[in-house]
Amino acid sequence: MDIDIHDFRDIDPGDRVLMGPGPSNVPARVIQAMSAPCVGHLDPYFLSVMDETQSLLRFLFQTDNPLTIPVSGTGSAGMETCFVNLVEPGEEVVVGINGFFGTRMTDIVRRVGGQLIRVDGEWGRAIDPEAVRRAVQGRSPKLFAFVHAETSTGVCQPLEDIASIAHESGALLLVDMVTSLGGMEVGVDSIGIDAAYSGTQKCISCPPGLAPISFSPAAVKALDSRKNPVASLYLDMSMLRSYWGPERKYHHTAPINMVYALREALRIVAEEGLEERFARHHLNHKALVAGIEAMGLAMFVPEPERLPTLNAIRIPDGVDDMKVRKALLNDFGIEVGGALGDLKGQIWRVGLMGHSSCRKNVFTFLSGLESILRSQGVKVRAGALEAASAVYAEA
Ligand SMILES: *Cc1c(COP(=O)(O)O)cnc(C)c1O
């Protein structure tokens, strides 16, 4: 095929305020770390970077789990890794389904040959632990799988009761922390979570490309006592452990510069401090909600079940979803998300994740949305910025 090289310009996407369901804006320090020279995957320098990255990940997951590593691939690779390692054909798996990502878990359970025990919940609400208890009565599942932060709806799933039920029934608990890790309390050890995965591009504010994973000693025991080899060679945690652990056994070439980026993003998280970081996410979320409600718009999720990291806003009747999002992007440089599945056209998904969770973004978004809705003839009440300011003043 012939090409004219002059048709291919330098990459220059322009400035974007990333307030969608991920990726979030990446700090310059992280991009700078990524541009350091690439070294070999067994270079002594890189080995020390790997060790430090693991320590920083344990800090973020709030765990002492030795097997805590970033897997090559995005959050979905993290999801697939956990199921393919912890479930063998014929084993029962409980999945909580109240959104897109819970639904995706059921797809993976089917692909790995697990027997699915569904616990369905309403999209936009947390799942009731009593429904979980009823679903497992008289069964002996291997694994419970729940989404902590359901990015498709903005719901936070409380995990304490579910962890008790899982352990009472002798099962492991797997949790999707893609939209919670780095933005809110996850407490892997204090809650007793056996396997957790996340992605780098949401509340950690690193580009997409790695999936942090942590396995508890009980999950490692399940891995080591498998009857069948893990169906995926690339995602086999026992092989990955031999590379990330003291053996340093080649498995696949680590994405060196992505690991640099993750280490720097995690260093930024640790410099801020977890409590301070969670408080920042909570405050910006509160200010955004105050502004939205002052405008006369409504949140999709009831107050106690809302995520600080992903805000689902009901689209007012008669408002064209796509037209508003286009104007936000073209006129304000702001990216927000539309909805997935049945909620399409009903909600906007506004992320306040990691580096993107800041006062400036809250004000930019509120003023942008207000002026766009007005220009489209939608009646909105004045005072959104004042309401958000009041939340900051109180803090
Ligand atoms: C984004 C997301 C995923 C998938 O992550 P990718 O990086 O897009 O592969 C999985 N679960 C949840 C809750 C997410 O928000």
PDBQT file of the ligand as one rigid body, heavy atoms in Angstrom, charges set to zero:
ROOT
HETATM    1  C1  LIG A 401     -13.285   0.669  33.348  1.00  0.00    +0.000 C 
HETATM    2  C2  LIG A 401     -13.783  -0.501  34.124  1.00  0.00    +0.000 A 
HETATM    3  C3  LIG A 401     -13.422  -1.824  33.808  1.00  0.00    +0.000 A 
HETATM    4  C4  LIG A 401     -12.658  -2.171  32.570  1.00  0.00    +0.000 C 
HETATM    5  O1  LIG A 401     -11.443  -1.552  32.501  1.00  0.00    +0.000 OA
HETATM    6  P1  LIG A 401     -10.719  -1.285  31.093  1.00  0.00    +0.000 P 
HETATM    7  O2  LIG A 401      -9.490  -0.586  31.527  1.00  0.00    +0.000 OA
HETATM    8  O3  LIG A 401     -11.645  -0.443  30.280  1.00  0.00    +0.000 OA
HETATM    9  O4  LIG A 401     -10.451  -2.615  30.470  1.00  0.00    +0.000 OA
HETATM   10  C5  LIG A 401     -13.855  -2.837  34.636  1.00  0.00    +0.000 A 
HETATM   11  N1  LIG A 401     -14.608  -2.592  35.710  1.00  0.00    +0.000 NA
HETATM   12  C6  LIG A 401     -14.998  -1.352  36.037  1.00  0.00    +0.000 A 
HETATM   13  C7  LIG A 401     -15.840  -1.128  37.249  1.00  0.00    +0.000 C 
HETATM   14  C8  LIG A 401     -14.594  -0.265  35.257  1.00  0.00    +0.000 A 
HETATM   15  O5  LIG A 401     -14.974   0.977  35.582  1.00  0.00    +0.000 OA
ENDROOT
TORSDOF 0
